[in-house]
């Protein structure tokens, strides 16, 4: 096969992630979307701004960038536990405290 200039495109399969945010963070994100609209004249939903914001944050984090390059982009992230362990931690974090007595 002949070599071509363009490298193979990276995986672009979208990954959906659901998060829970505080009301204050939601207000801040809505305000940011408003400023974005003022600046660029286009309204973009917060859901489309968040990935760009996260990517910008990660690219600006020097320590993360260094580690990302050292370990390689395809290297597995530190073990976060199994899916069932992750669900259990989420339940613990989101359960309302019970009162005794």
Secondary structure, DSSP 4 states (H G I P E B T S, - for coil): ----SSPPPPP-----------HHHHHHHHHHHHHHHHHHS----HHHHHHHHHHHHHHH-HHHHHHHHHH-TTSPPP----HHHHHHHHHHHHSPPP---
